[in-house]
Amino acid sequence: MRAVYVYYRVRPERSADALARASAQMRAMRTFCTLPPRIMQRCNDPSTWMEIYEGIADWTAFASALDRAAAESGLASCLAGERHLECFLSRDTEA
């Protein structure tokens, strides 16, 4: 199983809008994950956020759906810069 971490900086004046858009995007991604997606905020920098998606069995389908959900959510309009995606594979299971 894979876990995906997407981090980015949110423009502070768009924080409430960003949360609504990120939440909609993550709801669209629930079916691809064994655990509910969640969003976190950096402790020492509240403008840095991270989306966490865990238990992804079908990477190709997930990646394609995430691209669509991100575009449809309009979250990019609330960001200061680009989204950065990191994918990790569990060491205790087969790929």
C-alpha positions in Angstrom: 0.0 0.0 0.0 1.1 3.5 -0.7 0.7 6.8 1.2 0.7 10.2 -0.5 1.6 13.5 1.1 0.8 16.7 -0.8 2.1 19.9 0.7 1.7 23.5 -0.3 1.5 27.1 1.0 -1.9 28.8 1.3 -2.3 32.5 0.9 -3.4 33.6 4.4 -6.3 35.7 3.2 -7.7 32.7 1.3 -7.4 30.2 4.2 -11.2 29.6 4.7 -11.8 29.2 1.0 -8.7 26.9 0.7 -10.1 24.7 3.5 -13.5 24.3 1.8 -11.8 23.5 -1.6 -9.3 21.1 -0.1 -12.1 19.3 1.9 -14.2 18.9 -1.3 -11.1 17.5 -3.1 -10.4 15.0 -0.3 -14.0 13.8 -0.2 -13.7 13.0 -3.9 -10.6 10.9 -3.1 -12.0 8.8 -0.2 -12.8 5.8 -2.4 -9.1 5.4 -3.3 -7.9 5.2 0.3 -8.3 2.7 3.1 -8.2 5.5 5.7 -10.0 8.8 5.4 -7.9 11.5 3.8 -6.9 14.3 6.2 -5.4 17.7 6.1 -2.8 19.1 8.5 -1.2 22.5 9.1 2.5 23.0 10.0 2.9 23.9 13.7 5.3 26.8 13.2 3.9 28.0 9.8 0.1 28.0 9.5 0.3 28.8 5.8 1.9 25.4 5.1 -0.7 22.6 4.7 -0.4 18.9 4.0 -3.0 16.5 2.5 -2.5 12.9 3.6 -3.9 10.0 1.7 -3.1 6.5 3.1 -3.8 2.9 1.9 -3.7 3.5 -1.8 -3.8 0.2 -3.7 -4.2 1.4 -7.3 -1.6 4.1 -7.8 -2.4 4.8 -11.4 -6.1 5.3 -10.7 -5.4 7.4 -7.6 -2.9 9.7 -9.4 -5.3 10.3 -12.3 -8.2 11.0 -9.9 -6.1 13.3 -7.8 -5.2 15.4 -10.8 -8.9 15.7 -11.8 -10.0 16.5 -8.2 -7.4 19.1 -7.7 -8.3 20.8 -11.0 -12.1 20.6 -10.2 -11.7 21.9 -6.6 -10.1 25.2 -7.8 -7.7 25.0 -4.8 -4.8 26.3 -6.8 -6.5 29.8 -6.8 -5.8 29.9 -3.0 -2.2 28.9 -3.1 1.1 30.7 -2.9 3.1 28.5 -5.2 2.9 24.9 -6.4 1.6 21.7 -4.8 4.3 19.1 -4.1 3.4 15.5 -4.1 5.4 12.8 -2.3 4.5 9.0 -2.5 5.8 6.5 0.0 5.5 2.7 -0.1 5.0 0.7 3.1 8.1 -1.3 3.9 6.1 -4.1 5.5 4.1 -5.1 2.5 4.7 -6.0 -1.1 4.4 -3.3 -3.8 
